[in-house]
Amino acid sequence: MDRVRDKVVLVTGAGSGIGRAAARLLAAEGATVIVTGVNRAGGLETVQQIAGPNSGGRARFAEQDTSREADWQRVIDDILAREGRLDGLVNNAGIAGPFPSTFESETLEQWRRILAVNVEGVFLGCKYGVPALRASGGGSIVNLSSLAAFLGTPDLAAYGASKGAVRQFTKTVAIDCARKSYKVRCNSVHPGVILTPMGEGILPSEKARERTRQRIPIGDFGAPDDIAWGILYLISDESRFVTGAELVIDGGMNAI
Ligand SMILES: NC(=O)c1ccc[n+]([C@@H]2O[C@H](COP(=O)([O-])OP(=O)(O)OC[C@H]3O[C@@H](n4cnc5c(N)ncnc54)[C@H](O)[C@@H]3O)[C@@H](O)[C@H]2O)c1
C-alpha cells in the first residue's frame, strides 16, 4: 500500500494505456500523481479513477505536449509551486505513427514528429525534471523505451530509432547524475507487445494478432499493469541502487 508513500510523481501521457496503469498503481501505493498529456478527456478520466469519490487517491491533471519546451517549464514550475516537490518522473508519452512505416515509406515530416515526441520529449523531461528532483533531495526518472530498442523494426522505422535513442540517452543521464552526486536515478523500461491503444494500432487484424502472439515465448500479450509494476519498482526506493539499467518486460521475446 505504501511503496511510494507521499512521493510526488509526474506521469506523462497518462490518459490511456501504460501511463494510466502506472498512474493508478503509483497512487494506490501512496503517491500524489500529476497526470499530464495531450489527451485531456483521457487524463481527466485517469484522475477520476484515482481520486474519484470512492477511490481516495491523490491526482490532478495538467495539459502538456511533451515535445514543447514551454509546456515542460510550466508543468514543472506548477508542481513546485503547488505540490512543493517532485520525487519521480515517468517519461511515458509516445507515438508510433502510421503502421506500417518502412524507412522507404516514412515521410521526413512523420519521422521528425515521432522523434520530437519520443526523443525530444524525453530529453526535455530530463532537462527540466532533474533540477526539480534535485531540489527535492533526489528522485527517480523512468523513461519508456521499447523492445524495439534492441531489434530491427522494418515496419516501424522512426519508432524503432526513437526508442534506441531513449535507451542510450537514459544511460547518459544516469551516469552524469551519479557522477555529479545529484541523487537522481534514471532507468529505461522496455515493454514488449502490450494491448493498449498503441499496441492494438500495430496489430490491425486478428490474423496479425495471432501471428504476433505465437512469437511471444510466454504465449500471450502483456497488459498495461505488467509494465506499471516495473515502473513502480523503479520509482520506489526499493530500487535505490539501480541506475542506467534496462528493465525488459516482454514475455521473453528479447531472450530468443
Ligand atoms: N503498447 C506497446 O506495445 C508498447 C511497447 C513498447 C513501448 N511502449 C511505449 O509505452 C509508452 C506508452 O504507450 P501506450 O502503449 O500506453 O500507448 P497509448 O497510445 O495508449 O499512450 C500514449 C499516450 O501518450 C500521449 N501522447 C502522445 N503524444 C503526446 C505528446 N506530444 N505529449 C503528451 N502526451 C502525448 C497519448 O495521448 C497517450 O495518452 C509509449 O512511450 C510507447 O512507445 C508501448
The ligand as an SDF file (V2000), in Angstrom:
LIG
                    3D

 44 48  0  0  0  0  0  0  0  0999 V2000
    1.8810   -0.7570  -26.1840 N   0  0  0  0  0  0  0  0  0  0  0  0
    3.0310   -1.3170  -26.5030 C   0  0  0  0  0  0  0  0  0  0  0  0
    3.0550   -2.4420  -27.0350 O   0  0  0  0  0  0  0  0  0  0  0  0
    4.3350   -0.6180  -26.2150 C   0  0  0  0  0  0  0  0  0  0  0  0
    5.5070   -1.3440  -26.4180 C   0  0  0  0  0  0  0  0  0  0  0  0
    6.7270   -0.7320  -26.1600 C   0  0  0  0  0  0  0  0  0  0  0  0
    6.7710    0.5660  -25.6950 C   0  0  0  0  0  0  0  0  0  0  0  0
    5.6220    1.2540  -25.4900 N   0  0  0  0  0  0  0  0  0  0  0  0
    5.7430    2.6330  -25.0280 C   0  0  0  0  0  0  0  0  0  0  0  0
    4.9790    2.8400  -23.8700 O   0  0  0  0  0  0  0  0  0  0  0  0
    4.5490    4.2150  -23.8120 C   0  0  0  0  0  0  0  0  0  0  0  0
    3.0430    4.2670  -23.5840 C   0  0  0  0  0  0  0  0  0  0  0  0
    2.3920    3.7240  -24.7060 O   0  0  0  0  0  0  0  0  0  0  0  0
    0.9670    3.0140  -24.6780 P   0  0  0  0  0  0  0  0  0  0  0  0
    1.1410    1.6710  -25.2630 O   0  0  0  0  0  0  0  0  0  0  0  0
    0.3520    3.1500  -23.3390 O   0  0  0  0  0  0  0  0  0  0  0  0
    0.2330    3.8700  -25.7940 O   0  0  0  0  0  0  0  0  0  0  0  0
   -1.0020    4.8970  -25.7160 P   0  0  0  0  0  0  0  0  0  0  0  0
   -1.1620    5.4080  -27.0840 O   0  0  0  0  0  0  0  0  0  0  0  0
   -2.1410    4.2700  -25.0110 O   0  0  0  0  0  0  0  0  0  0  0  0
   -0.4430    6.0270  -24.7490 O   0  0  0  0  0  0  0  0  0  0  0  0
    0.4020    7.0610  -25.1510 C   0  0  0  0  0  0  0  0  0  0  0  0
   -0.0910    8.3340  -24.5020 C   0  0  0  0  0  0  0  0  0  0  0  0
    0.8000    9.3910  -24.8290 O   0  0  0  0  0  0  0  0  0  0  0  0
    0.0020   10.5280  -25.1480 C   0  0  0  0  0  0  0  0  0  0  0  0
    0.7500   11.4310  -26.0140 N   0  0  0  0  0  0  0  0  0  0  0  0
    1.0220   11.2950  -27.3380 C   0  0  0  0  0  0  0  0  0  0  0  0
    1.7310   12.3440  -27.7760 N   0  0  0  0  0  0  0  0  0  0  0  0
    1.9220   13.1660  -26.7040 C   0  0  0  0  0  0  0  0  0  0  0  0
    2.5830   14.3970  -26.5240 C   0  0  0  0  0  0  0  0  0  0  0  0
    3.2090   15.0290  -27.5300 N   0  0  0  0  0  0  0  0  0  0  0  0
    2.5790   14.9570  -25.2870 N   0  0  0  0  0  0  0  0  0  0  0  0
    1.9490   14.3440  -24.2600 C   0  0  0  0  0  0  0  0  0  0  0  0
    1.2890   13.1810  -24.3810 N   0  0  0  0  0  0  0  0  0  0  0  0
    1.2940   12.5860  -25.5880 C   0  0  0  0  0  0  0  0  0  0  0  0
   -1.2520    9.9830  -25.8130 C   0  0  0  0  0  0  0  0  0  0  0  0
   -2.3020   10.9110  -25.7760 O   0  0  0  0  0  0  0  0  0  0  0  0
   -1.4850    8.7300  -24.9730 C   0  0  0  0  0  0  0  0  0  0  0  0
   -2.2890    9.0180  -23.8560 O   0  0  0  0  0  0  0  0  0  0  0  0
    4.9890    4.8560  -25.1290 C   0  0  0  0  0  0  0  0  0  0  0  0
    6.1810    5.5700  -24.9490 O   0  0  0  0  0  0  0  0  0  0  0  0
    5.2290    3.6450  -26.0180 C   0  0  0  0  0  0  0  0  0  0  0  0
    6.1250    3.9160  -27.0640 O   0  0  0  0  0  0  0  0  0  0  0  0
    4.4060    0.6880  -25.7450 C   0  0  0  0  0  0  0  0  0  0  0  0
  1  2  1  0
  2  3  2  0
  2  4  1  0
  4  5  1  0
  4 44  2  0
  5  6  2  0
  6  7  1  0
  7  8  2  0
  8  9  1  0
  8 44  1  0
  9 10  1  0
  9 42  1  0
 10 11  1  0
 11 12  1  0
 11 40  1  0
 12 13  1  0
 13 14  1  0
 14 15  2  0
 14 16  1  0
 14 17  1  0
 17 18  1  0
 18 19  2  0
 18 20  1  0
 18 21  1  0
 21 22  1  0
 22 23  1  0
 23 24  1  0
 23 38  1  0
 24 25  1  0
 25 26  1  0
 25 36  1  0
 26 27  1  0
 26 35  1  0
 27 28  2  0
 28 29  1  0
 29 30  1  0
 29 35  2  0
 30 31  1  0
 30 32  2  0
 32 33  1  0
 33 34  2  0
 34 35  1  0
 36 37  1  0
 36 38  1  0
 38 39  1  0
 40 41  1  0
 40 42  1  0
 42 43  1  0
M  CHG  2   8   1  16  -1
M  END
$$$$
